């Protein structure tokens, strides 16, 4: 069966005065119809740059997609013209960005901005667009939508602004919805509401979703499969259950150990931080990028960057000592 979205060997660089930033280093993955995929990693790991690359949203200069293929609906998105990409963005692939206040235009009403998504893609009259705008605002939980569509972004709370961004992303019933840390700027209670809303709507409309987050705890109940990124590489890929139960990369293990537990006690269970700092992306990777922070590192890790290899059914890891990591994970369970 053909995949809905297939990314092959994607490489993205940013060229600065200090040199080339190796932001994304040859990542490959697939997304099937109706599937929910999590992309996890700390800031600077390449999560957001990877999806912005496939959508043609990398600013050039300084950024540039150096190589790769991104297949969607039998088209390589990286070979399409700007006009062809605009036809796909919004209609077939939609994105919810981190901060709605910087994504929404402060001088235009929210109703106008939602309608603006539909005009180039849907053959609707102005009256039909207005009706659909109100329907979308009601769908995402905005009260008094008929009158509030005439309000400006600053007249809404942070959670309501993010709901409006979700309404915009759903306007054309896309096949793929990308949620780029959509709860970053919100308090914990509102975060839970927004996550539940996106999950419920994606299931209701049968959309495939890509969740981008730095928090492995968030994706546990949200996705079918998880990709873990570090320093622009995919270091582990597995079903969500296998990732937690059969962890096969030390960075993933570090992320899991840094999660708070409901059953922890002050006396016995402390959070274990990942020692050290992320690598300098100005340096071309020659060894395992996680080696300086890794408790499992051996000489081979400093001599060669391990490839992403199959370690079990539908489970890949880029680690020379993945078996030792898995054994350590099983001892912790």
N, C-alpha and C positions, 0 to 999 in steps of 0.2 A: 504494500500500500504506500502510495506517495505521501510524503510529509506535507503538512500545510506550510511550514516554514523550515528552510534548511540553510544553516550558516556553515560555510566551509572556509577554513584557514584565513579568518579575518584578521588583518593587521592594520592598526591605526597609529600614526605618529603625530606629535605636535612639535613643530619646529620653532624654537625660541632662541634668544640671544645666547643662552647658556648651552644650547645643543638640542638634540632630538630627544623628546620624551617618549619612551617606549610604553605607550598607554595600553595597547591591546596587542598581544603577541601570538597570533595564529590560533584563534579559538574556533572550534567547530561544535555545533549542536543542532538538534532538531526540535520541532514543536508540531504535535499532531492536533487534529481538529478536536476541540473541546478539552484539550489537556491543560493542566495548570502546572507551570514550571517556575521554580524559584531560582533566582541568581543571587548568591550570598557572598559577602566579602566586606572587608573594612574599607574606609574611604581611600580612594586612590588605587583600588584593585582593578578597575577597568569595567565595572558593572554597567554604569550609565553610558560611558563612552561606547561600549559595544553595541548597545541598542540604538543610540543616536547615530552611529555609523550606518547601520542597516536602514535607517529611515532617511538618510541623506541630510542630517541636521548638524553635521560637524562643520564648524566655521572654518573656511579656507580662504586666506591663511588664518591662524597658524596650523590648523589641523589638516590631515590628509589621510584618506584610506589608501594604504599602499598596495594592498592586494587582498584577494579573497573573492568569494561568490556568496550571494544571498538569494536563494531561490524562493519565490512566492508566486503562486498561481502560474507556474511555468515561465516566469520572468526572473532574470537576474536583476535585482533592484539596483545593484551597483553600476549597471550599464544603461539604466534608463535616464532620459533627459529630466531636467528639473520639472517641466510641465507634467510629464508622465508620473513622476514621483508624487507630485501634488494631487494627482487624481487618486492615488492609492492611499496617501496619508489622510486620515480623517474618515475616509469611506471604508477602507478595508483594514487598515492598521491604525489604531488610535492610541494615544498616550496620555496618562495622568501624570503631571509633573509634581515635583516635591513641594514647591511653595506656590500656592494659588495666587498670592498677592502680587508676585512678580510675573505670573503667567497671564493674569487677567489685565485687560487695559483699563486703567482707573477712570478714564474720561468717557467710556462707553457703557451703556446699561448692560446688565448681564443678559437680558433677553436678546438684545442686538447681537451680543457675542455668541450666544448659542445658535441663533438663526444664521449667523455668518458662516458657521460650519456647514449648514445644510444647503445653502444657496448654490454653490458650484457643483454639488454632488447629487442632489435630489430634484426631480422635476416637480416642484410643488408651487402652488400659488402663494402669495403673501399671507392670505388668510389661513391656508393650511400650515404654513411655516409657524405662524403665531400659535395655532392650536397645538402643534407638535412641541413647541417651546414650553408651553404651559404644562403639557403632559409630562415632558421630561423633568421639569422642575418638581412636579408632584411626585413623580416616580422616585426621585432621590430624596424626598422628604422635606422639601421647602414649603412651609405653610403659606397660604394666601398667594399661590404662585401667579395667578392672573394679574394681580396688582404689583407684586414684588418683581416681576420681570422688568419693570421700568426703573428699578433701583440700581444704584451703582455699587461696585464691589466693596467700597469702604462702609457701606450700610449693612453688610453682613458680617457675622462672626467668622472666625477662622474655619471652624467645622462646616459652616454653611457655604463658604467660598469653595472648600474642597468638594462639597456635594455638587456645586455648580460646575466645577471642572469635570466631575464624573458625568454629569448630564451632557456636557459638550462632547465628551469622548463617546457617549452612546448614541449621539444624534443620528448617525448614519448606519447603525447596526453593524459595526465592524466585525470581521472574522477574528481579529487578534487585538487584545487589549493589553497594553504595557503599563503597569503601575510602578512608577519610579519613586519608591519610598514615599507614598502618598500621605503618610501620617507624621512625617518628621517634625513639623512645626505645631503639632496639636498635643493637647494634654492627654493623659492615659485613657480617660473615659471616652473622649471623642475619638481617639485612635481606634478603640475597639468597635465603635459604631461604624466608622468609615470602612474598616477591614471587613466587617460583617456585610455591609452594604455592597461593596464591590464583589465579594464572594457570591452573595445571593443573586445579584444582577447578572454576573457572568454565567452562572448556572442557568438562570431563567432564560437568557438569550442564546445559550450554547456557544459562548465565545471561548476561544483559547486565550489563556492569560499568562503573562510573564510578570512575576512579582520580583522587584529588585529591592533588596534590603541588606542591612548589615547585621541583622538580628536573626539567628537561627531559630530562636524561640517563636518568632512571628510566623514563620513558614510551616511550622510543624503540622498545624491543622488546616492549612490552606492549599497545599500543592501536592501533586502526584510524584514529582521528581525534583531534585535539587542539583544545581551546579554551584560549586564553590570556586571562587576566583581569588587569585593572589598575584600581585605584581603584573597584571595583564595576562596571566595564564589561567586556564582551567586546571585546577589541581585535583579535583575529585568530582565525580558525577554519579548519582545513584538514585534509586527510589527513596522517598523520604524516610521510610522505615529502615532500609538498609544503611542509610547515612548515619542514623542515630545508633543502630544496634551493631553495625559492622563497619564502623569508621575505619578508613584505610589511608588517611593522610594526616600527618601531625598537625597541620594548620587547622583542619576541621576538628580534630581532637581538642586543640587549644580553644577554639570557639565554643565548643560544647562545655568544656570545663569552666569557662568564664561566665556561663549562664547561672543565675541564681536558682536555687531549688526551693520548692515549697516545704520540703521536709528537712531542710538544712537546720543545724543548730550552731550557735556561735562557738560552742566549745569544740565541735568536731568537724564541721564542714565550712571551709573558707573558699571563696572564689579564687581560682588559680589564674592569674593574668598571663598573657603571652609576653615573655620577656623580650626586650629589645625594641627596635623601631622598624617600620617598613623600609624596603630597599630604595635606593636612589634610582628612579626610573630614567635618569639621564645616562646611566651606565647600561650598555648592551649586556643582556643576561648571558653569562657563560657557564655558570654553575646553577644548582638548584637555588632559586631566589629565597627560599625559606631557610636555607642551611644556617645562616647566622643566628637564627632564633630557635633552632630545632634541637630538642633533646635527643633525637635519634640519629643525628648527622654522623656520617662516617666519611672517610677520605673520598670515596666515589662521588659523594654528594657535592664536594668542592671541585671535582674534576669535570663533571658532566651533568647537564640539566636533564632529569629523567623525563621521558616522554609519557604522555597520557596513555596508559595501557589497561587492557581488560583484566580485572582481578577476580571477577565473579560474573554471573549472569546479569547483564545490564548495569554493571558497576565498574567504573574506571577510576584509576588513581595514578597520579604522577609522583610516585615515590619509590625509591629503590628498596625501602624497608617497610613496605606496606603491611607485610605479614606481622612484623613486630608491633606496628601500630594497632593492628586489629586485635592482637593478643592482649595488648595493654587496655584496649577498650573493653574487651570481654571481662577482664579482671575488675574493672570499675563498675560493671553492671550489677 
